[in-house]
Amino acid sequence: MFSKVFFRYISPFSIIKNMKNPVCKNCLNFSPLDESSSIESSKFGLCTKFGAKNMITGEIKYDSAINCRNDASKCSNFGFHFAPNPTRSII
């Protein structure tokens, strides 16, 4: 019986999930948690497309980007609301 590790080394093709889906850090709506850090070093961030406004203070609390990508009613795994940001390089 062949192990998965052995098969991975002899297979000329790799199967990477979500390879063609857009990346949040390249989206116009993505905001890194730490504004002083670079986008490349940021692992988590916020999605400025989705959130909730506090009706008393007017403060907007944005949803996390990972939650938006995991929610089918928001951006979902496919990045339905992805908007390319021309100032960020597409990877």
C-alpha positions in Angstrom: 0.0 0.0 0.0 1.4 3.4 -0.9 1.5 6.1 1.7 0.3 9.7 1.0 3.8 11.0 1.5 5.2 8.7 -1.2 2.4 9.6 -3.6 3.0 13.3 -3.1 6.7 13.0 -4.2 6.0 11.0 -7.3 3.0 13.0 -8.5 3.9 15.7 -11.1 0.8 17.7 -10.1 0.0 19.1 -6.7 -3.5 19.8 -5.6 -3.7 23.0 -3.6 -7.1 24.0 -2.4 -8.3 27.6 -3.1 -5.4 28.2 -5.4 -7.4 30.4 -7.9 -9.4 32.2 -5.2 -8.5 35.9 -4.5 -6.4 36.7 -1.5 -7.8 39.2 1.1 -4.6 41.1 1.5 -4.9 42.2 -2.2 -8.4 43.5 -1.7 -9.5 47.1 -1.6 -11.6 46.3 1.5 -8.9 44.7 3.5 -7.4 46.5 6.5 -4.6 45.0 8.5 -5.1 44.8 12.3 -1.9 46.7 13.0 -1.8 49.7 10.6 1.9 50.2 11.3 2.8 46.7 10.0 3.1 45.9 6.3 0.4 44.0 4.5 2.8 41.2 3.8 3.5 40.6 7.5 -0.1 40.9 8.6 -1.7 37.5 9.1 -5.1 38.8 10.1 -7.1 41.8 9.2 -10.5 43.3 9.0 -12.9 43.5 6.1 -14.2 47.1 5.7 -17.0 45.8 3.4 -18.9 44.1 6.4 -19.5 45.4 9.9 -21.9 47.0 12.2 -22.4 50.7 13.3 -23.0 51.5 16.9 -26.2 53.7 16.8 -25.2 55.7 19.9 -21.5 56.5 19.2 -21.4 56.1 15.5 -18.4 53.8 15.8 -18.1 51.1 13.1 -16.8 47.7 14.1 -15.7 45.8 11.1 -15.8 42.0 10.7 -12.6 40.0 10.6 -11.5 39.0 7.1 -11.3 35.3 8.0 -14.9 35.3 9.3 -16.1 37.0 6.1 -14.3 34.4 4.0 -15.8 31.6 6.0 -19.3 33.0 5.8 -21.2 32.0 2.6 -23.6 35.0 3.0 -20.6 37.5 3.0 -17.5 37.1 0.8 -17.3 33.3 1.2 -14.4 31.1 0.2 -14.7 32.3 -3.4 -14.2 36.0 -2.6 -17.5 37.2 -4.1 -16.9 40.8 -2.9 -13.2 40.9 -3.8 -12.2 44.3 -5.3 -8.6 44.5 -6.5 -6.5 47.2 -4.9 -4.3 48.8 -7.5 -1.7 49.9 -4.8 -1.1 46.3 -3.7 0.8 43.6 -5.7 -1.3 40.6 -6.6 0.3 37.4 -5.4 
